[in-house]
Amino acid sequence: MSASSAARVLSRASLRSTPSTSAFRTSTRNTAFTLPRQTFRQQSRRGYASEPTKSSSSGLYIGLGALAVAGGGYYLYSQGSLFKGSAGQSSGVFTPKKEDYQKVYNEIAGRLDEKDDYDDGSFGPVLVRLAWHASGTFDKETGTGGSNGATMRFAPEGDHGANAGLVAARDFLAPVKAKFPWITYSDLWILGGVCAIQEMQGPTMPYRPGRQDKDMSACTPDGRLPDASKGSKHLRDIFYRMGFNDQEIVALSGGHALGRCHSDRSGFEGPWTFSPTVMTNDFYRLLLEEKWQWKKWNGPKQYEDKTTKSLMMLPTDMALVTDKAFKPWVEKYAKDEELFFKDFSAVVTKLFELGVPFTESAEEGRMIFKPTNA
């Protein structure tokens, strides 16, 4: 293990809290995550957050994506100001290079560091959710949906119940799009997810550009994303449609280490872990080690931990430990964070690339970006 990797492991460990930690037994939502966020910063880790924008400005930049040519990474370049931030070309056809995408990555990371008063002190989790929901509409039988298109910009898809609240992530990325208008929304949203995962101490995430933006006619029908109130059969129906297997379903579910649910969005409420802005394998550990009970409230059915009653699990989460094929993978990932990170990186990369007509092979086109907190 490299020195930087070892430092990350120690940093993640220092930010974890368990149900036995008294601070979390008595904390309210407003104070429960203050200590981890402060510790995060004291150890040269990034804070991730932004105040949510009141109204979406995503529509301001629709149409710039039409400048993308053939999805091969070539962009018309006729105005110097339009392509500010590009790698030194001033006319003709602009071909983005890795350093151009690194600049976009760094801009996103900088905003995550600067805007630190959203949710639990991080905009990172909602950026991951945006990238995942933009990708998770893929249907392997019809070849429709997926991250190629950024069709959530339009009301038919943006208004789907599963996408409630994601305008906050789209608005957060709008200034980045304005600064680097040569990048498509489709590529930007995925790069935002890649950046957020890495900046929240997650695994290295390969990134391959080449997505094209599409118009409203490409919006996918509602119902392609998981319904958290369902069980294992529903999970398989949703993820098998995309081409995933049982192991990959469990690995993808580990993303619930990040973020929280909101009663005014999904109807559910609360975080899955005690460190919702740090990527760990705690989602699996808590599933197995905690005792869970039905939450008594007026909202939809969800579980709460018996110890602190401050954490939650969804019915689809509990299906991972009640299903005989899913549970062995939960146990493996709970015991081995390195294995989880390896599998999570692989399956999320697969998710983010579903349905994209790349012109280069994975070996030729994938890039690795250096985290700003490394």
Disulfide bonds with the S-S distance in Angstrom:
none
